[in-house]
Amino acid sequence: MIKRLTLTALGLVLLLVLVLVGRTLAPRPAPPPAAAAVPPVPVDATAAVGRLAGAIRIQTVSEPEQPPDQAAMLAFRTYLEQSFPNVHATLTREVIADGALLYTWKGSDPALKPVIFLAHMDVVPVDPATAGQWTRPPFSGDVDGGYVWGRGSLDDKDNLMSIMEAAEILLDNGFQPKRTMYFAFGDDEENGGYRGARVIAQALASRGVSAEFLTDEGGAVVPGSMLGIASPVAIVGIAEKGIVSVRLSVSAPGGHSSVPPARTAIGRLATAVSRLEAHQMPARITPALAGTFDAIAPELPFPRRLVLANRWLFGPLIVNQMLLEPQTAASLRTTTAPTIFQSGIKDNVLPTDATAVVNFRILPGDTIDGVVQHIRDTIHDTGITVAPLTTPPGRNPSPISSITSAGYRALQQTFAQRFSGVRVVPNLLVAATDSSHYGAVTHDIYRFSPVAVPADALEAVHGINERIGIDSYVKAVQFMAQLMRNAQGD
Ligand SMILES: [Zn+2]
């Protein structure tokens, strides 16, 4: 009997090993479509870089909670007209809301669904405390040392100007799209896109536009070492987290601090916030993260490939490991970040109220309503008022876009043609973009810049010494032109 049990156990172990190894060595996902050798479009690099530099010099800054700077936006719009005469002669341009721009490049075949290219004109302010640390003045647009320097060079005037350059060049070469293409440029992305992107998206939806796919900022082309593999990777966001800030407030009788009650307003609220930190929303591997694992697994060393290929068994291990670091934990769960805590006016006065604001970045699958319910269940104190902030309003997470769609295949093909050896890796974007407003216009939204960025330059986005390599920018222009061609589907 014992012998038989041992044999059965051995058989099970053997079966397990076979399944694990089988799954690890299972046929890899189909390689991207073979990249036919297509020469890049000709780019006058000096002129193109000069135009990007000029765009950086126009200070289209979005100050927090302020409407777009109308004068700067008008100057930028005029600059685009002067810089891209072909585009302005052929495409229709609409100024939407006060200053957002929508260009329509009409395709010859109205039966084909359009494609939308997004970018934003505004940039974040330069922190006065760090202005002196810039190697070049932040709005100089200096071209030096192989770079174009300045705020907006990576976020997001590189994308905007490369879309325009690509269209200008294609027009120069007599290109006529079969599929209608829209270029949609918001003017307040850094403040949530509620005045620009949201209104453009509403206009398109009201016209019945249903797009084949849409591209926007998000990932970049980065060294594979950031994901533990050898090939460079093009990170493409196929989903983005939602966001909501929730105010917690409590009132108390107040009075003199010499006779405090057992529970003060500050004590109650501190307990609530502390519980929220201790009891986070559940972690899980979303389909977007699974897409990341599947894309990098074939290049990983065997033990790590074994783990990633057998998530049915090792899922909890992966989750526990990733929760150890804030960077990776953010891809696994709705994050909880207390950002404001206010109470009290004097050292010997019991405050009559206390308020906290907690910012949540919502994982696909969770919702704003679910977050509010989680707060109520966790703090377990009905005396604390829980209310989502309405300005800015929260956003639910995006749906997850397909990685087998015609749009994604066009991206893979274009990356293969313009970035030899790069591996396209889908991921979940933990930040928010203008594309989140376009859910009613298309199912397939891809968030990336076709820009090679060294690991140490990524922190320059919204930071100090934002700059783009000249070669990287020229390549981005060539990528956009190729994508516009490939998107025609012929
Ligand atoms: Zn941006």
Boltz pocket constraint, residues with backbone or C-beta under 6 A from the ligand:
constraints:
  - pocket:
      binder: B
      contacts: [[A, 120], [A, 122], [A, 155], [A, 156], [A, 189], [A, 217]]
      max_distance: 6.0
